[in-house]
Amino acid sequence: MMGGTKMTKKGKRILGVIMGAAVMMAAAGCGQSADSGTKDAQEVKVSENNAENADSAQAESAEEATGTIEMWSMLTQQERADELQKLADSYMEQNPGTQINITVMPWSGAMDKIVSAIMAGNAPDIMVTGTGYPQSLAGTGGLLELSDLVEEIGGKDAFLSTSLSVQGAYEDGLYSVPLYITPYVAYYRDSWLKEAGIETLPTTWEEYYDMCKAVTDPSKDRYGFALPLGDLHAWKTIWSFLQANDVDLLNVDENGEWYIDLDDESRAAMVETYDYLYKLVKDCAPEGTVGYTQTNVREMVAGGTVMSRIDTPEIYYTLQSVAPDDMDDVSYFKIPGRKRQVPDRDGLD
């Protein structure tokens, strides 16, 4: 734990409930491990042991939360940062003896910074991160195991399907609590479809391709589709289409163990998915797609250069900034399936 008065264990748990349950949008909260080897960590462990041994559960529940919490967050969008700060302010108002310091940091280099902080013994108390981070960081021994906290806020049944295992399961423990999910859908400009005389939204890959192709006109700098192949966000679209073609790749068995599904049928479906996306990008996307970032593509949709892309509701932040008058022109539909409308699935980020 970083400088300041130590937050009591019960105080941290209450904070975890507020932060984890009040925001419904997939990041995860985690605390510093009590066995990280630092003096502070040893003090936390002694403090926790004393609290557990000295008082009954009833006395502990009545204990006031006091002290300072250091939180690192990668929720860099201003709207998200503001909402997180409101949650912290609400908690501090209800618990006058507490102080929550939130440091917002970019995703770029975040993992290296967190690992370095854990190794140096000065990691924050809570981190709001993303998919894959908890599993990677749990291996350092620098995170608290949170199964007890999960039980306090409703148990595994209180969470959407595999969200707990996807977001924070590592070996036999849980090292994060899902904070929000980001559903991926196909966004599009309604005015473009009306101009092209398209009245029915696509439910299959072929129909989606035909829609994107129909509105593509390079002479007018208008394209039906774009994919941010210039950064790590492209895989989210690729993954969405893989799932729409019934390819899971990574699965979780009844014991919570991960395994890779690469049978002949899955491999064939993977190739089919990649072939389709190659055709979609080649015929319907701007030439510079291979270098575009997610920000670039969102700005192209907002600016009227691209008609459709696979995205989360975050695209509306860009619209609000670039083209606020066009907010009502951008709508969405379920990602089409290979031969039919794909059924509801856990599209978790």
N, C-alpha and C positions, 0 to 999 in steps of 0.2 A: 504494500500500500504506500502511496506517496505521502508527502508531508501533511501535517494537520492532525487533529484529534481523530482517533480511530472510531470508525462507525461500528456500532454494535451489530452483531450477526442478524438480529431480528430486523434492525433497520435496513440492512442490505436486502433482506428477503422481501420486505414490504416494497422497497424501491423496485426490486425485480418484478414484482407483480404489477406495479403501476406501469413501468416502462414496457413490460412484455405484453400486457393484456389490453392496454388502452389504445394502442396504435394498430389499426387494422390495415396495414398496407403490405425481401426476406433477408432480413438481417437478424443478428442474434446478439444477445447480451451475455457477457461472461465476466467472471471476477478473477482476481489474481489468486494463484494457488497458495495454500497455506504452507506448502513444503518447498517453496522456491529457493530456500537456502539463505535468504536475506534476514537481517535482524528484524526488520518490520514484519516479515512473514512469520518468523518465529514468535513474535509478540502477538500476532493475530491468532496463531494456533493456541498459544497459552491462554489468551483471552477467551477464545471459543470454548476450550476445554473447561476453563473455570466456570463459564456461564452455564455450560451443560451440566456440570457436576454440582454446582452450588444451588441452583434453583430448579424448581419443578417447571414443567412445560407451561403451566398456568402463569407462573411468575414471569417467565420469559416473554410470554405474549403481552404482558402489561408493561414491559420495559420500554422506555422512551428511546427513540432513535436519535443519536447525537453524533456529531463529528463531520468529517469531510469526505466526499466521494469525488474521485477523479474519473472522468469519463472521456474516452476518445470515440469520435463518431465519424464515419465516412458518408454520412448523409449530407452531401455538399450542396444540394439544391436549397435555395434560401427558404422555400416554403417548408421543407422537411426540417431544416435546422430550427426554424422558428417554432414549429410544433413540438419538437423535442425539448426546446428551452421552456415552452409553456408547461410541459409535463413536469420538468424539473422544478420550475417556479411553484407549481401547485403543490408538489411534495414538500418543498421547503416551507411553504406557508402553513401546511398542516403539521409540520415537524420543525418548530422554530430553532431547535438545537442543531440543525443540519445545514450543510453547505454543499452544493453540487456544482462542480466546475466542469464545463463541457468544452472540449477542444475539438473543433471540426478540422479534419485533415483530408487531403485528396486520396483517391484510391491508388494513384501512382506511387509505388514504393511503400505502401502502407504495411504490407506483410513484413518487409525487412525492418521497418521501424518498430513494429510490435515485437518481433522476435528479439531484436537488439535490446529493447526495454525489458523484456522478460529475463534475458540472460544477464542484464546489468542489475536486476533486482529492483527496478523502479517502474514497473508496468503500471498502467492505470487500473482502477478497481473494476470498471465496467468498460467493455468495448462493443460498439455497434458495428458489426462487420458484415460479411457476405458469405454466400455458399462456399464451402470448402475451407474457410478460415478456421472454424472451430476444430475440425479434424486435424488440420496441419499443426495448429498451436497446442492441441491437447498432448501431442507427442513430445512437447518440450517439458511437460510436467508443470507448466506455468498457469494452468487454469483450474478453477474449482469444479468438482463434479457436482452436477445440479439435479440429480434424480429426486432428492428430497424436496427441492423447490418446485419441480414439476408436479409432484404429488400435491403440494400445498395449493396450487392454482388449478386443480382439476384433474390431474393425471393425464396419461397419454390419450385418453378418449376425448379430452378437451381440445385436441389439436387436429387439424385437417390431415387425414390419411397419413402419409409418410413424411409429413413436414418435420416432425421431430427427428426422425432418423436421417433424413436428407440434410437437415440444417445442423445437427449437432451430435449425432451418435458416433462414438469412437470406442472400439473394443467393447467392453461391457458397461460403459458409462454414457451419460449425456452431459455435454459441455456447453450447451447454449440453449436458449429459449427462443423460438421463432417470434419475431417482432412484427413482421408483416409479410404478405405475399404479393408478387407482382404478376398478374395474369397477362399472358401474351395473346394478342388477337391481331387481326388484320385491319389496319387503319386505311382509310381511303378518303378522297375528296368527292363528295356527292355531286358537286357541280360538273365535274369532269364526266361522270357517268351520264348525267342528263344531256350534256352536249353530244355525247356519243350515242345517245338513244338506248342506253343500257338500263333496263328497268328491273332486272332480277339479279340479286347478289349471288356470287358463285358459291357452290357447295362442293365442288370437286377441283382437283388440280388443273384439269383441262380448262374448266370454266374460268378459273382464276387467271391462268395464262392468257386465255382469249380476251378477258377484260383488260389486263395490263397491256397486251399487244394492241388492242383497239384504240387506246388513248395515246400510244407512243408516237411522237412526231418530232424527230431530231431537228427538223428545219425550224420548228417553233420552240426548241429547247424544252420539250415536254416529254416526260418518260413515265411509264406505267409502274415501275418498280425500282427499288434500290436496296442494296445490302451493304452494311458497313464492313467491308472486307479489310479495311485498313486498321482495325483494332480488334480487341478480344470480343466485342459484342456480336460479331457475325455468327459465332457458334450458337447463340441463343436462337437465331432464326433457323439455322441448320437443325438444331435439336428439335425445334418445334415441328419442322416438317418430317423429321425422322419419327417423332411420336405420332404424327398424323398418318404415317405409313405403318403404324403398329410396330415400330422398332424401339425397344427400351434400352438395349445395350447393358446398362447398369441396373441391376435389380436387387431387391432386398427379400430374403427368405423369411419364413415364419419365426426364425430365431433372431432376426435383426441383422443377419450377416449379409454382406454385399457379395454379389457374384456377377460375372460378365456373361451375357448371353450372346454368343456369336455362332449360332448354328447356320446351316446352309440357307435356310429361309430368311434369317435376319441379314445375312451378308447380301443376298440378292435384293432385299428391300432397301438396304443402305445404298447400293449402287444405283438403284432406280431413283432414289431420293436425290443423290448427287447429280445424276444426269438431268433430272427435272430442273434443279436449281441452276445448273449451268446454262440450260436453254433459256430459262426465265431471265437470268442476268444478261446473257448474250443478246437477246432480242428486245428486251424491255428496259434496260438500265443504261444510265450514262456511261460513257467509256471510262471515266475515271473512278468507277466503283471500286476497283481493287485497292485504291488508296484512301477511300472515304472512311471517316470515323462516324460513330453514332451521332455525334453532334452535327456533322456535315449533312447526314441524311435527314435528320429531323428538320434542319433548317431548309433543306430542299423541299420537303413536304410543306412546311409553313410558308415558304416563299413562292410556291406554285410551280416548281420544276419537276417534282415527283408526285405521282398520284397516290401510290400505296406502298406500305411497308409493314413488316411485322414488328410490333412494339408493345410497350406498356403504357398506362395512362400518363407516364412522365412526358410523353410527346406534347401534351397540352400545356406544359410549362413553356416549351419552346414556342408554341403557337401564341400563347398569351403575350410573349415578349416580342416576337417577330411580326405576327399578323393577328392582333386581337380581334379584328373585325371578322376574321374567318373561322372563329372558334366553332360556330354552328355548321360550317361546311365540312368539317372533318368528323367522320363517324367511324364505326367499326363493325366487324362481324367475326364469327368464329373462324379460326384457321381451317380452310377446306381440307377434307380428307382425300386420300388418293382416289377413291372411287365414290366417296359419299361424304356427307358432313361428319367430321370427326366427333365422337361422343365427348362428353365432359371428362376432362382429365385434370390431374394436379399439375398445372403449368407453373411450377415454383421456380423462383430465381434463387 
